[in-house]
Amino acid sequence: MHGPYVWRHARRVRHATQEDLDRLAALLAELRKLPQLRERKRGYFSRGSRAFLHFHEDAGDLYVDARLGGNFERMRVTSHNEQADFLSRVREALAPVTGLEGPPSIRGS
């Protein structure tokens, strides 16, 4: 289930400035701790060779475009609650998929 901060259809907003990113310092610090992500430049993260997330500003609110599934999704990350929700979704998207290794091995006999 997606939180109330997800935007399904992107609209034109400007990329976040350094001052905007200063407002997201705690979130950026948490994202930098995730070994699956690489910050190519401040506020722009990739996963492997693909862009994974970057930030925008519109009318004083901050947003992130993140590839949490197959496509980018836009989420508002202005408040601490929105940032926590987003970080939770990122961790979920980066979690390894289990149960796809094939049938369990047979023990005994």
C-alpha positions in Angstrom: 0.0 0.0 0.0 1.3 3.4 -0.9 1.3 6.3 1.6 -0.6 9.5 1.0 2.5 11.2 -0.3 2.9 9.2 -3.6 2.3 11.1 -6.8 1.4 8.8 -9.7 1.8 11.4 -12.4 4.8 13.6 -12.4 4.5 17.3 -12.9 7.2 19.8 -13.7 9.1 20.9 -10.6 12.6 22.1 -10.3 15.5 20.1 -9.1 16.5 20.6 -5.5 19.2 23.2 -4.8 22.0 22.8 -2.3 19.9 24.8 0.2 16.9 22.5 -0.4 19.2 19.5 0.2 20.4 21.1 3.5 16.8 20.7 4.7 17.2 16.9 4.0 20.5 16.4 5.7 19.3 13.7 8.1 17.6 11.8 5.3 20.6 12.0 3.1 22.8 10.7 5.9 20.5 7.7 6.3 20.6 7.0 2.5 24.4 7.2 2.5 24.4 4.3 5.0 22.7 2.0 2.6 25.5 -0.1 0.8 23.3 -0.8 -2.3 23.2 3.0 -3.1 26.0 5.2 -4.4 25.7 9.0 -4.2 27.0 10.2 -7.6 26.6 13.8 -6.6 24.9 15.4 -3.6 21.2 14.3 -3.6 21.5 12.0 -6.7 21.8 8.3 -5.9 22.2 5.3 -8.1 21.8 1.5 -7.6 24.3 -0.3 -9.8 24.5 1.5 -13.1 20.9 2.9 -12.9 19.6 6.1 -11.4 17.7 5.3 -8.2 16.6 8.6 -6.7 16.9 12.4 -6.8 15.1 15.4 -5.2 12.9 18.2 -6.3 11.3 21.3 -4.8 8.0 22.9 -5.5 6.2 25.7 -3.6 8.3 25.1 -0.5 7.7 21.3 -0.4 10.4 18.8 -1.1 9.9 15.7 -3.2 11.9 12.7 -4.3 11.7 10.7 -7.5 12.7 7.1 -6.6 12.7 3.9 -8.6 11.0 1.8 -5.9 9.6 -0.7 -8.4 10.0 -0.7 -12.2 9.3 3.0 -12.7 10.1 6.2 -10.8 7.5 7.4 -8.2 7.3 10.9 -6.8 6.8 11.2 -3.0 6.7 14.3 -0.8 9.5 14.2 1.8 9.0 17.6 3.5 8.2 16.4 7.0 10.1 14.0 9.2 7.1 11.5 9.0 7.2 11.7 5.2 11.0 11.1 5.2 10.6 8.2 7.6 7.9 6.6 5.4 10.1 7.1 2.3 13.2 5.6 4.0 11.2 2.6 5.0 10.0 2.1 1.4 13.6 2.4 0.1 14.8 -0.2 2.6 12.0 -2.5 1.5 12.8 -1.9 -2.2 16.5 -2.7 -1.6 15.8 -5.9 0.5 16.9 -9.1 -1.1 14.2 -11.2 -2.6 13.9 -14.5 -0.8 12.2 -17.7 -1.7 13.3 -17.7 -5.3 16.4 -19.9 -4.9 14.5 -23.0 -6.0 13.0 -25.9 -4.1 14.4 -26.6 -0.6 17.0 -29.3 -0.3 15.9 -32.7 1.0 17.5 -33.7 4.2 17.8 -37.1 5.9 17.7 -40.6 4.3 
